[in-house]
C-alpha cells in the first residue's frame, strides 16, 4: 500500500458524515505476520516463512469521531535469510483519521513516524547495530463498541532503513 492510497482513503473518510462517538482513550496489543521487501508471504513450498511473526502494543486516544493520536511499540522479531540475520524493533507516533460505519465498527487510516533499531549479522561473523526514523502508514478496521473490548484488523507499511516491511495484524483493543 503506498502513501497516495492512504491519503485518498483519508480524504474519503473526511468527506463522510459521522455516526456514534468513538472518542476517548484506548490500549491494546496484537500479533501479525510480516513481509520484507515485497517477498511473498509463503515460501516456494506454500508454507509460511519462518521467523516472520511480529508483536505490538499500543495506546492512543480519539479527540472525536475522526481525529486521534496513537503511540506503539513494535517488535519485528528475528528474521533469517541464508547467512543474513536481523532483529528489529521500534516505537511509533501517528495521527489517525477514522469513520464509524456502525454502532460497533469503524475504519481508519493512520500515518506517522517510526523510530527503529536493528541488530544485523552475516553468518554470525559481522555484526551491525543501526537506528533511525522513517515514515509509516496503515489502514484498519475496529470491531466492537466504544466502551469495552474490541478487535482491530490492520495493514501497516513501515520503512526500516533500506527495507520495506508490510505487516497485516490482528489486535485486542480495550476502550478505557
SEVOPA-940944 format. One record per residue: residue in one letter; residue number from 1; x, y, z of N, C-alpha, C, O, CB in turn. Coordinates in Angstrom, 3 decimals, padded with zeros to 6 digits. Glycine has a CB too. Layout:
N
REC resn resi     n_px     n_py     n_pz    ca_px    ca_py    ca_pz     c_px     c_py     c_pz     o_px     o_py     o_pz    cb_px    cb_py    cb_pz
REC    A  NUM        X        Y        Z        X        Y        Z        X        Y        Z        X        Y        Z        X        Y        Z
...
END
This chain:
176
REC resn resi     n_px     n_py     n_pz    ca_px    ca_py    ca_pz     c_px     c_py     c_pz     o_px     o_py     o_pz    cb_px    cb_py    cb_pz
REC    X    1  000.856 -001.160  000.000  000.000  000.000  000.000  000.910  001.233  000.000  001.784  001.365  000.857 -000.978 -000.008  001.230
REC    X    2  000.700  002.124 -000.955  001.523  003.317 -000.990  000.833  004.462 -000.243 -000.346  004.387  000.104  001.820  003.719 -002.444
REC    X    3  001.594  005.501 -000.015  001.091  006.622  000.779 -000.013  007.400  000.060 -000.843  008.020  000.724  002.233  007.560  001.126
REC    X    4 -000.048  007.386 -001.282 -001.122  008.041 -002.028 -002.459  007.361 -001.759 -003.494  008.023 -001.674 -000.816  008.030 -003.534
REC    X    5 -002.433  006.037 -001.625 -003.656  005.303 -001.310 -004.187  005.708  000.057 -005.388  005.923  000.223 -003.403  003.790 -001.354
REC    X    6 -003.290  005.812  001.040 -003.697  006.210  002.386 -004.287  007.619  002.379 -005.291  007.866  003.047 -002.502  006.137  003.352
REC    X    7 -003.689  008.537  001.644 -004.196  009.914  001.565 -005.574  009.925  000.901 -006.459  010.661  001.338 -003.207  010.823  000.777
REC    X    8 -005.769  009.122 -000.148 -007.071  009.041 -000.804 -008.146  008.506  000.120 -009.267  009.014  000.129 -006.981  008.172 -002.033
REC    X    9 -007.815  007.481  000.901 -008.778  006.933  001.859 -009.089  007.956  002.936 -010.240  008.083  003.354 -008.241  005.638  002.494
REC    X   10 -008.089  008.682  003.388 -008.311  009.721  004.388 -009.253  010.801  003.864 -010.123  011.273  004.596 -006.982  010.345  004.809
REC    X   11 -009.087  011.193  002.609 -009.982  012.194  002.020 -011.413  011.674  001.965 -012.355  012.422  002.227 -009.506  012.581  000.608
REC    X   12 -011.582  010.398  001.628 -012.909  009.797  001.610 -013.524  009.793  003.004 -014.699  010.121  003.167 -012.843  008.373  001.058
REC    X   13 -012.744  009.428  003.996 -013.239  009.401  005.380 -013.690  010.791  005.819 -014.741  010.934  006.444 -012.148  008.873  006.337
REC    X   14 -012.908  011.806  005.497 -013.241  013.164  005.912 -014.472  013.709  005.201 -015.121  014.625  005.706 -012.071  014.077  005.663
REC    X   15 -014.801  013.160  004.040 -015.946  013.670  003.297 -017.273  013.065  003.765 -018.339  013.497  003.327 -015.756  013.400  001.825
REC    X   16 -017.211  012.085  004.635 -018.418  011.394  005.098 -018.903  011.966  006.423 -018.129  012.564  007.169 -018.154  009.892  005.241
REC    X   17 -020.164  011.782  006.706 -020.732  012.189  007.993 -020.315  011.219  009.070 -019.630  010.236  008.785 -022.262  012.275  007.919
REC    X   18 -020.717  011.476  010.313 -020.306  010.592  011.395 -021.500  009.913  012.031 -022.632  010.385  011.926 -019.527  011.363  012.444
REC    X   19 -021.232  008.802  012.689 -022.220  008.028  013.405 -021.914  008.122  014.900 -021.568  009.207  015.367 -022.234  006.548  012.919
REC    X   20 -022.024  007.045  015.666 -021.774  007.121  017.099 -020.349  007.541  017.430 -019.435  007.381  016.621 -022.067  005.796  017.736
REC    X   21 -020.177  008.072  018.615 -018.882  008.580  019.035 -017.924  007.455  019.402 -018.283  006.557  020.162 -019.048  009.519  020.208
REC    X   22 -016.712  007.499  018.868 -015.646  006.597  019.252 -014.534  007.379  019.944 -013.375  006.966  019.914 -015.104  005.844  018.026
REC    X   23 -014.881  008.511  020.571 -013.907  009.356  021.249 -013.470  008.702  022.558 -014.224  007.949  023.174 -014.492  010.761  021.511
REC    X   24 -012.242  009.005  022.970 -011.726  008.531  024.246 -010.448  007.736  024.108 -010.011  007.430  022.999 -012.751  007.699  024.931
REC    X   25 -009.840  007.397  025.258 -008.571  006.657  025.247 -008.767  005.157  025.027 -009.852  004.624  025.257 -007.831  006.884  026.554
REC    X   26 -007.714  004.489  024.583 -007.728  003.044  024.375 -006.317  002.487  024.481 -005.341  003.224  024.333 -008.343  002.695  023.006
REC    X   27 -006.208  001.192  024.735 -004.937  000.470  024.759 -005.165 -000.859  024.047 -006.303 -001.288  023.861 -004.411  000.255  026.238
REC    X   28 -004.072 -001.502  023.652 -004.233 -002.801  023.022 -002.910 -003.439  022.669 -001.841 -002.865  022.874 -005.074 -002.677  021.795
REC    X   29 -003.010 -004.627  022.139 -001.839 -005.354  021.703 -002.245 -006.419  020.714 -003.389 -006.872  020.696 -001.104 -005.968  022.888
REC    X   30 -001.283 -006.815  019.887 -001.619 -007.800  018.885 -000.410 -008.453  018.264  000.732 -008.220  018.662 -002.439 -007.179  017.831
REC    X   31 -000.696 -009.286  017.268  000.347 -010.029  016.575  000.050 -010.021  015.084 -001.096 -009.882  014.656  000.452 -011.481  017.111
REC    X   32  001.107 -010.172  014.313  000.959 -010.210  012.871  002.062 -011.019  012.222  002.931 -011.576  012.892  000.943 -008.811  012.308
REC    X   33  002.006 -011.071  010.908  002.976 -011.813  010.115  003.524 -010.872  009.057  002.764 -010.376  008.226  002.338 -013.088  009.468
REC    X   34  004.820 -010.616  009.068  005.375 -009.566  008.215  005.987 -010.108  006.932  006.364 -011.274  006.821  006.413 -008.789  008.973
REC    X   35  006.064 -009.199  005.975  006.702 -009.448  004.691  007.767 -008.371  004.523  007.514 -007.197  004.792  005.657 -009.436  003.497
REC    X   36  008.946 -008.765  004.083  010.059 -007.829  003.922  010.360 -007.642  002.441  010.508 -008.614  001.699  011.320 -008.330  004.674
REC    X   37  010.448 -006.388  002.020  010.811 -006.038  000.640  010.002 -006.793 -000.412  010.556 -007.322 -001.375  012.277 -006.305  000.419
REC    X   38  008.694 -006.836 -000.218  007.748 -007.406 -001.172  007.951 -008.886 -001.468  007.487 -009.371 -002.500  007.826 -006.655 -002.437
REC    X   39  008.641 -009.623 -000.576  008.715 -011.069 -000.728  007.318 -011.643 -000.545  006.475 -011.038  000.117  009.718 -011.697  000.289
REC    X   40  007.077 -012.796 -001.124  005.802 -013.464 -000.911  005.666 -013.836  000.551  006.663 -014.105  001.221  005.674 -014.713 -001.805
REC    X   41  004.430 -013.853  001.055  004.196 -014.289  002.428  004.500 -015.784  002.580  004.889 -016.225  003.661  002.742 -013.993  002.845
REC    X   42  004.329 -016.562  001.512  004.589 -018.003  001.548  005.885 -018.317  000.809  006.267 -017.604 -000.119  003.408 -018.791  000.927
REC    X   43  006.562 -019.393  001.228  007.785 -019.787  000.538  007.439 -020.654 -000.682  006.268 -020.807 -001.030  008.735 -020.552  001.504
REC    X   44  008.451 -021.207 -001.316  008.233 -021.983 -002.541  007.429 -023.259 -002.298  006.897 -023.829 -003.250  009.564 -022.338 -003.168
REC    X   45  007.324 -023.723 -001.050  006.518 -024.908 -000.707  005.131 -024.523 -000.203  004.411 -025.363  000.337  007.234 -025.748  000.355
REC    X   46  004.751 -023.252 -000.377  003.467 -022.722  000.081  003.286 -022.813  001.591  002.166 -022.952  002.083  002.345 -023.452 -000.601
REC    X   47  004.392 -022.736  002.321  004.371 -022.686  003.772  004.713 -021.263  004.199  005.404 -020.536  003.485  005.366 -023.722  004.392
REC    X   48  004.218 -020.875  005.378  004.615 -019.575  005.901  006.113 -019.578  006.159  006.670 -020.571  006.627  003.835 -019.232  007.195
REC    X   49  006.751 -018.473  005.853  008.187 -018.349  006.103  008.425 -018.325  007.613  007.628 -017.771  008.371  008.769 -017.063  005.426
REC    X   50  009.525 -018.930  008.033  009.870 -018.946  009.452  010.267 -017.553  009.932  010.707 -016.715  009.146  011.007 -019.940  009.714
REC    X   51  010.109 -017.326  011.203  010.595 -016.113  011.861  010.055 -014.826  011.247  010.813 -013.871  011.075  012.090 -016.087  011.819
REC    X   52  008.789 -014.774  010.919  008.210 -013.555  010.374  007.107 -013.013  011.280  006.365 -012.114  010.884  007.663 -013.811  008.974
REC    X   53  006.997 -013.550  012.482  005.994 -013.054  013.424  006.414 -011.711  014.000  007.600 -011.460  014.212  005.768 -014.067  014.553
REC    X   54  005.442 -010.857  014.250  005.692 -009.552  014.846  004.636 -009.307  015.919  003.522 -009.823  015.840  005.672 -008.420  013.765
REC    X   55  005.003 -008.517  016.918  004.111 -008.212  018.033  004.117 -006.718  018.275  005.109 -006.041  018.006  004.530 -008.976  019.313
REC    X   56  002.995 -006.199  018.790  002.943 -004.775  019.080  002.004 -004.501  020.250  001.066 -005.249  020.526  002.496 -003.991  017.841
REC    X   57  002.300 -003.400  020.919  001.443 -002.879  021.978  001.235 -001.404  021.666  002.146 -000.740  021.172  002.073 -003.097  023.422
REC    X   58  000.041 -000.887  021.950 -000.248  000.498  021.585 -001.183  001.144  022.603 -001.881  000.475  023.365 -000.865  000.565  020.182
REC    X   59 -001.164  002.456  022.581 -002.079  003.271  023.391 -002.391  004.515  022.576 -001.552  005.007  021.821 -001.456  003.644  024.807
REC    X   60 -003.596  005.011  022.737 -003.961  006.200  021.976 -005.241  006.799  022.493 -005.805  006.372  023.501 -004.101  005.874  020.504
REC    X   61 -005.670  007.783  021.781 -006.914  008.443  022.123 -007.490  009.150  020.924 -006.768  009.661  020.068 -006.708  009.419  023.255
REC    X   62 -008.812  009.169  020.880 -009.515  009.883  019.824 -010.120  011.147  020.420 -010.838  011.091  021.419 -010.614  008.987  019.167
REC    X   63 -009.827  012.278  019.807 -010.378  013.549  020.273 -011.869  013.625  019.952 -012.638  014.251  020.681 -009.626  014.736  019.632
REC    X   64 -012.268  012.984  018.856 -013.675  012.938  018.432 -013.829  011.727  017.523 -012.979  010.836  017.536 -014.116  014.275  017.694
REC    X   65 -014.887  011.678  016.743 -015.115  010.531  015.868 -014.055  010.369  014.789 -013.856  009.266  014.280 -016.457  010.651  015.222
REC    X   66 -013.375  011.445  014.436 -012.480  011.406  013.279 -011.005  011.447  013.655 -010.235  010.614  013.177 -012.789  012.554  012.363
REC    X   67 -010.590  012.385  014.493 -009.171  012.627  014.744 -008.675  011.945  016.015 -009.355  011.941  017.041 -008.912  014.111  014.833
REC    X   68 -007.469  011.366  015.927 -006.859  010.739  017.088 -005.351  010.714  016.968 -004.777  011.122  015.958 -007.388  009.333  017.271
REC    X   69 -004.723  010.221  018.029 -003.267  010.072  018.060 -002.966  008.737  018.729 -003.694  008.302  019.621 -002.568  011.272  018.823
REC    X   70 -001.877  008.083  018.287 -001.546  006.764  018.813 -000.037  006.598  018.897  000.698  007.057  018.023 -002.161  005.657  017.938
REC    X   71  000.419  005.940  019.953  001.829  005.561  020.105  001.875  004.034  020.220  000.930  003.410  020.703  002.495  006.260  021.375
REC    X   72  002.979  003.447  019.771  003.085  001.995  019.863  004.537  001.554  019.974  005.468  002.310  019.696  002.431  001.337  018.653
REC    X   73  004.693  000.311  020.388  005.989 -000.368  020.357  005.793 -001.608  019.498  004.879 -002.397  019.742  006.515 -000.735  021.820
REC    X   74  006.650 -001.785  018.490  006.540 -002.905  017.560  007.814 -003.737  017.644  008.919 -003.213  017.508  006.294 -002.407  016.102
REC    X   75  007.649 -005.030  017.868  008.757 -005.991  017.828  008.652 -006.735  016.504  007.782 -007.589  016.333  008.719 -006.992  019.061
REC    X   76  009.537 -006.412  015.572  009.513 -007.070  014.274  010.099 -008.473  014.327  009.968 -009.236  013.370  010.265 -006.242  013.265
REC    X   77  010.741 -008.815  015.432  011.249 -010.167  015.613  012.589 -010.386  014.950  013.252 -009.449  014.505  010.268 -011.154  015.084
REC    X   78  012.969 -011.653  014.897  014.234 -012.080  014.295  013.940 -012.716  012.944  013.105 -013.616  012.847  014.999 -013.077  015.225
REC    X   79  014.614 -012.259  011.912  014.445 -012.850  010.592  015.774 -013.392  010.107  016.836 -012.862  010.436  013.880 -011.823  009.594
REC    X   80  015.701 -014.459  009.318  016.888 -015.063  008.728  016.652 -015.280  007.248  015.566 -015.686  006.836  017.243 -016.394  009.426
REC    X   81  017.660 -015.012  006.461  017.623 -015.292  005.031  019.023 -015.754  004.645  019.908 -014.940  004.383  017.167 -014.027  004.190
REC    X   82  019.209 -017.064  004.614  020.543 -017.604  004.377  021.456 -017.211  005.529  021.106 -017.432  006.688  021.115 -017.102  003.026
REC    X   83  022.613 -016.637  005.240  023.542 -016.259  006.315  023.167 -014.926  006.992  023.757 -014.560  008.009  024.959 -016.164  005.754
REC    X   84  022.203 -014.217  006.434  021.842 -012.897  006.955  020.798 -013.041  008.063  019.795 -013.734  007.892  021.306 -011.985  005.820
REC    X   85  021.040 -012.380  009.201  020.100 -012.371  010.324  019.853 -010.930  010.742  020.764 -010.101  010.727  020.641 -013.211  011.523
REC    X   86  018.597 -010.636  011.119  018.262 -009.286  011.555  017.211 -009.343  012.654  016.266 -010.129  012.586  017.760 -008.436  010.370
REC    X   87  017.387 -008.505  013.662  016.397 -008.304  014.714  016.064 -006.819  014.705  016.964 -005.979  014.700  016.925 -008.784  016.135
REC    X   88  014.764 -006.490  014.702  014.368 -005.083  014.629  013.188 -004.807  015.553  012.339 -005.668  015.782  014.011 -004.697  013.184
REC    X   89  013.157 -003.596  016.071  012.037 -003.119  016.880  011.952 -001.618  016.713  012.880 -000.982  016.213  012.200 -003.511  018.386
REC    X   90  010.826 -001.053  017.138  010.680  000.392  017.013  009.494  000.922  017.783  008.627  000.174  018.235  010.551  000.774  015.571
REC    X   91  009.480  002.223  017.919  008.374  002.939  018.547  007.787  003.883  017.506  008.506  004.440  016.677  008.842  003.721  019.830
REC    X   92  006.471  004.053  017.563  005.800  004.916  016.591  004.972  005.979  017.288  004.578  005.834  018.445  004.914  004.090  015.662
REC    X   93  004.724  007.037  016.561  003.716  008.019  016.913  002.982  008.342  015.614  003.604  008.577  014.578  004.350  009.316  017.584
REC    X   94  001.646  008.350  015.687  000.866  008.505  014.460 -000.390  009.315  014.708 -000.952  009.312  015.804  000.501  007.144  013.883
REC    X   95 -000.816  010.008  013.667 -002.135  010.637  013.640 -003.093  009.640  013.004 -002.729  008.935  012.063 -002.117  012.008  012.850
REC    X   96 -004.317  009.582  013.518 -005.311  008.669  012.967 -006.529  009.454  012.497 -006.907  010.468  013.084 -005.719  007.607  014.012
REC    X   97 -007.127  008.959  011.426 -008.377  009.506  010.896 -009.354  008.345  010.780 -009.068  007.354  010.107 -008.163  010.226  009.502
REC    X   98 -010.502  008.462  011.429 -011.430  007.348  011.450 -012.835  007.732  011.044 -013.208  008.905  011.032 -011.456  006.743  012.800
REC    X   99 -013.610  006.698  010.709 -015.008  006.884  010.365 -015.822  005.707  010.892 -015.659  004.586  010.411 -015.182  007.033  008.837
REC    X  100 -016.702  005.944  011.881 -017.569  004.869  012.348 -018.587  004.507  011.270 -019.263  005.391  010.742 -018.284  005.275  013.651
REC    X  101 -018.707  003.229  010.938 -019.680  002.805  009.938 -020.896  002.137  010.562 -021.873  001.858  009.867 -019.032  001.862  008.955
REC    X  102 -020.847  001.876  011.878 -021.985  001.304  012.597 -021.791  001.571  014.080 -020.807  002.193  014.480 -022.129 -000.230  012.316
REC    X  103 -022.727  001.103  014.893 -022.578  001.245  016.340 -021.393  000.448  016.864 -020.862  000.761  017.929 -023.850  000.802  017.045
REC    X  104 -020.972 -000.573  016.135 -019.923 -001.473  016.615 -018.689 -001.526  015.731 -017.908 -002.472  015.844 -020.473 -002.842  016.752
REC    X  105 -018.479 -000.548  014.852 -017.318 -000.632  013.991 -016.907  000.680  013.382 -017.717  001.590  013.208 -017.568 -001.595  012.923
REC    X  106 -015.624  000.763  013.060 -015.101  001.942  012.366 -013.927  001.523  011.494 -013.251  000.534  011.779 -014.669  003.048  013.377
REC    X  107 -013.693  002.275  010.438 -012.498  002.121  009.616 -011.615  003.323  009.893 -012.104  004.389  010.268 -012.848  001.999  008.082
REC    X  108 -010.308  003.153  009.707 -009.394  004.260  009.985 -008.140  004.137  009.130 -007.805  003.066  008.623 -009.021  004.298  011.480
REC    X  109 -007.476  005.243  008.992 -006.148  005.297  008.401 -005.241  005.971  009.404 -005.697  006.747  010.244 -006.148  006.052  007.030
REC    X  110 -003.962  005.678  009.317 -003.007  006.351  010.189 -001.690  006.533  009.453 -001.336  005.765  008.558 -002.795  005.555  011.498
REC    X  111 -000.991  007.558  009.855  000.324  007.849  009.288  001.159  008.511  010.367  000.652  009.291  011.174  000.218  008.761  008.016
REC    X  112  002.444  008.192  010.373  003.298  008.770  011.403  004.752  008.432  011.192  005.206  008.184  010.076  002.866  008.304  012.761
REC    X  113  005.468  008.430  012.300  006.914  008.242  012.296  007.272  007.002  013.103  006.735  006.783  014.190  007.633  009.486  012.862
REC    X  114  008.183  006.190  012.566  008.724  005.018  013.246  010.164  005.320  013.634  010.968  005.713  012.788  008.637  003.740  012.342
REC    X  115  010.492  005.141  014.903  011.859  005.279  015.412  012.354  003.859  015.660  011.914  003.210  016.609  011.925  006.175  016.739
REC    X  116  013.264  003.365  014.820  013.628  001.959  014.801  015.065  001.724  015.229  015.901  002.627  015.226  013.411  001.394  013.432
REC    X  117  015.324  000.455  015.603  016.651 -000.005  015.983  016.807 -001.422  015.429  015.922 -002.257  015.615  016.859  000.038  017.552
REC    X  118  017.914 -001.697  014.756  018.155 -003.032  014.207  019.517 -003.555  014.646  020.464 -002.793  014.841  018.064 -003.010  012.673
REC    X  119  019.589 -004.857  014.795  020.840 -005.584  015.004  020.924 -006.604  013.891  020.050 -007.461  013.768  020.910 -006.268  016.433
REC    X  120  021.977 -006.523  013.070  022.132 -007.419  011.924  023.464 -008.140  012.015  024.428 -007.636  012.591  022.029 -006.641  010.593
REC    X  121  023.496 -009.347  011.425  024.763 -010.064  011.329  024.766 -010.905  010.060  023.717 -011.280  009.537  024.998 -010.954  012.580
REC    X  122  025.956 -011.187  009.586  026.135 -012.036  008.419  026.957 -013.242  008.864  028.111 -013.110  009.270  026.832 -011.262  007.233
REC    X  123  026.343 -014.412  008.779  026.974 -015.676  009.160  027.532 -015.631  010.579  028.481 -016.349  010.894  028.085 -016.020  008.182
REC    X  124  026.959 -014.804  011.425  027.410 -014.705  012.807  028.778 -014.070  012.962  029.319 -014.031  014.067  027.429 -016.052  013.420
REC    X  125  029.346 -013.572  011.873  030.706 -013.029  011.911  030.735 -011.506  011.983  031.462 -010.934  012.795  031.475 -013.488  010.696
REC    X  126  029.957 -010.857  011.146  029.952 -009.399  011.080  028.640 -008.898  011.681  027.563 -009.275  011.219  030.129 -008.894  009.604
REC    X  127  028.724 -008.054  012.703  027.525 -007.528  013.361  027.438 -006.026  013.174  028.441 -005.316  013.241  027.525 -007.878  014.860
REC    X  128  026.218 -005.551  012.938  025.982 -004.124  012.748  024.738 -003.733  013.534  023.700 -004.387  013.429  025.823 -003.770  011.235
REC    X  129  024.845 -002.674  014.315  023.694 -002.103  015.007  023.399 -000.782  014.330  024.298  000.037  014.143  023.959 -001.920  016.555
REC    X  130  022.140 -000.567  013.958  021.758  000.662  013.265  020.445  001.153  013.850  019.653  000.369  014.374  021.635  000.434  011.724
REC    X  131  020.224  002.445  013.758  018.945  003.014  014.196  018.633  004.219  013.334  019.505  004.758  012.652  018.980  003.407  015.705
REC    X  132  017.396  004.626  013.372  016.971  005.771  012.585  015.485  005.986  012.734  014.850  005.421  013.625  017.334  005.587  011.119
REC    X  133  014.935  006.801  011.864  013.493  007.012  011.870  013.019  007.205  010.438  013.684  007.832  009.614  013.107  008.232  012.751
REC    X  134  011.857  006.650  010.178  011.244  006.697  008.855  009.732  006.785  009.022  009.199  006.538  010.104  011.640  005.450  008.003
REC    X  135  009.053  007.139  007.945  007.601  007.245  007.988  006.955  005.867  007.879  007.571  004.906  007.418  007.098  008.159  006.864
REC    X  136  005.703  005.796  008.313  004.911  004.590  008.114  003.460  004.998  007.933  003.065  006.115  008.268  005.072  003.599  009.307
REC    X  137  002.676  004.079  007.399  001.247  004.337  007.184  000.485  003.034  007.375  001.057  001.948  007.284  000.981  004.933  005.759
REC    X  138 -000.808  003.155  007.641 -001.617  001.962  007.818 -003.088  002.241  007.605 -003.530  003.388  007.552 -001.400  001.384  009.188
REC    X  139 -003.826  001.163  007.485 -005.269  001.218  007.347 -005.825  000.084  008.203 -005.185 -000.958  008.349 -005.723  001.098  005.834
REC    X  140 -007.008  000.282  008.765 -007.549 -000.765  009.611 -009.041 -000.656  009.828 -009.702  000.274  009.365 -006.864 -000.752  010.920
REC    X  141 -009.546 -001.642  010.550 -010.953 -001.676  010.916 -011.038 -002.118  012.369 -010.389 -003.080  012.781 -011.772 -002.630  009.978
REC    X  142 -011.848 -001.401  013.136 -012.067 -001.750  014.531 -013.485 -002.296  014.669 -014.442 -001.684  014.195 -011.842 -000.517  015.467
REC    X  143 -013.612 -003.446  015.318 -014.911 -004.059  015.557 -015.112 -004.174  017.062 -014.235 -004.674  017.766 -015.020 -005.456  014.865
REC    X  144 -016.237 -003.725  017.554 -016.530 -003.720  018.976 -016.995 -002.343  019.379 -016.639 -001.352  018.742 -015.307 -004.145  019.800
REC    X  145 -017.792 -002.270  020.440 -018.330 -000.965  020.816 -017.263 -000.075  021.434 -016.135 -000.510  021.664 -019.489 -001.133  021.785
REC    X  146 -017.630  001.181  021.703 -016.673  002.170  022.184 -016.517  002.138  023.694 -015.883  003.033  024.253 -017.094  003.547  021.749
REC    X  147 -017.071  001.142  024.379 -016.996  001.107  025.837 -016.403 -000.183  026.371 -016.576 -000.474  027.555 -018.359  001.304  026.421
REC    X  148 -015.729 -000.950  025.578 -015.199 -002.208  026.081 -014.150 -002.797  025.183 -013.345 -002.083  024.585 -016.295 -003.189  026.265
REC    X  149 -014.166 -004.110  025.092 -013.164 -004.844  024.342 -013.598 -004.974  022.881 -014.767 -005.212  022.581 -012.930 -006.235  024.967
REC    X  150 -012.639 -004.812  021.995 -012.897 -004.961  020.575 -011.716 -005.604  019.875 -010.706 -005.921  020.504 -013.212 -003.615  019.947
REC    X  151 -011.844 -005.792  018.588 -010.800 -006.383  017.761 -010.428 -005.391  016.673 -011.294 -004.728  016.103 -011.261 -007.738  017.146
REC    X  152 -009.134 -005.291  016.388 -008.660 -004.463  015.280 -007.965 -005.329  014.254 -007.148 -006.181  014.605 -007.712 -003.359  015.780
REC    X  153 -008.283 -005.117  012.991 -007.596 -005.734  011.864 -006.858 -004.611  011.154 -007.468 -003.612  010.774 -008.598 -006.490  010.894
REC    X  154 -005.544 -004.765  010.970 -004.740 -003.675  010.404 -003.791 -004.186  009.329 -003.420 -005.359  009.293 -003.945 -002.970  011.507
REC    X  155 -003.418 -003.262  008.459 -002.352 -003.494  007.496 -001.479 -002.250  007.538 -001.927 -001.155  007.196 -002.910 -003.782  006.036
REC    X  156 -000.232 -002.422  007.959  000.685 -001.286  008.074  001.904 -001.530  007.196  002.311 -002.667  006.957  001.112 -001.059  009.550
REC    X  157  002.471 -000.426  006.727  003.683 -000.499  005.923  004.722  000.414  006.554  004.498  001.611  006.734  003.409 -000.100  004.436
REC    X  158  005.869 -000.182  006.889  006.955  000.532  007.556  008.174  000.587  006.648  008.413 -000.333  005.866  007.312 -000.140  008.899
REC    X  159  008.934  001.652  006.750  010.263  001.731  006.162  011.245  001.628  007.316  011.198  002.425  008.254  010.469  003.061  005.330
REC    X  160  012.141  000.637  007.246  013.170  000.456  008.266  014.503  000.496  007.540  014.953 -000.512  006.995  012.982 -000.897  009.074
REC    X  161  015.131  001.664  007.533  016.353  001.826  006.760  016.062  001.628  005.293  015.245  002.345  004.715  017.433  000.849  007.226
REC    X  162  016.729  000.655  004.683  016.518  000.363  003.262  015.484 -000.734  003.026  015.250 -001.124  001.882  017.827 -000.038  002.623
REC    X  163  014.870 -001.231  004.080  013.893 -002.317  003.951  012.477 -001.778  004.094  012.223 -000.834  004.843  014.154 -003.413  005.004
REC    X  164  011.559 -002.404  003.354  010.138 -002.086  003.464  009.457 -003.288  004.103  009.591 -004.413  003.622  009.503 -001.741  002.060
REC    X  165  008.720 -003.047  005.195  008.051 -004.121  005.921  006.549 -003.915  005.844  006.038 -002.862  006.225  008.522 -004.175  007.396
REC    X  166  005.835 -004.935  005.344  004.373 -004.949  005.333  003.930 -005.831  006.492  004.448 -006.932  006.676  003.798 -005.470  003.954
REC    X  167  002.962 -005.340  007.277  002.544 -006.073  008.474  001.028 -006.110  008.612  000.440 -005.169  009.145  003.159 -005.446  009.717
REC    X  168  000.382 -007.181  008.142 -001.032 -007.378  008.496 -001.073 -007.945  009.917 -000.242 -008.777  010.280 -001.767 -008.346  007.467
REC    X  169 -002.039 -007.495  010.718 -002.092 -007.938  012.107 -003.518 -007.948  012.630 -004.427 -007.363  012.041 -001.225 -007.046  012.981
REC    X  170 -003.684 -008.628  013.749 -004.933 -008.630  014.488 -004.589 -008.276  015.930 -003.604 -008.765  016.483 -005.674 -010.022  014.385
REC    X  171 -005.414 -007.416  016.534 -005.141 -006.929  017.886 -006.393 -006.948  018.736 -007.513 -006.877  018.230 -004.564 -005.520  017.843
REC    X  172 -006.182 -007.045  020.027 -007.250 -006.891  021.005 -007.192 -005.445  021.476 -006.142 -004.983  021.921 -007.106 -007.910  022.210
REC    X  173 -008.302 -004.729  021.384 -008.374 -003.298  021.697 -009.306 -003.105  022.900 -010.398 -003.673  022.930 -008.879 -002.471  020.455
REC    X  174 -008.885 -002.309  023.889 -009.707 -002.044  025.061 -009.939 -000.537  025.156 -008.995  000.233  025.331 -009.033 -002.595  026.362
REC    X  175 -011.190 -000.125  025.040 -011.551  001.288  025.218 -011.632  001.563  026.704 -012.242  000.797  027.450 -012.907  001.638  024.508
REC    X  176 -011.028  002.639  027.133 -010.996  002.980  028.571 -012.056  004.015  028.919 -012.171  004.416  030.077 -009.607  003.510  028.970
END
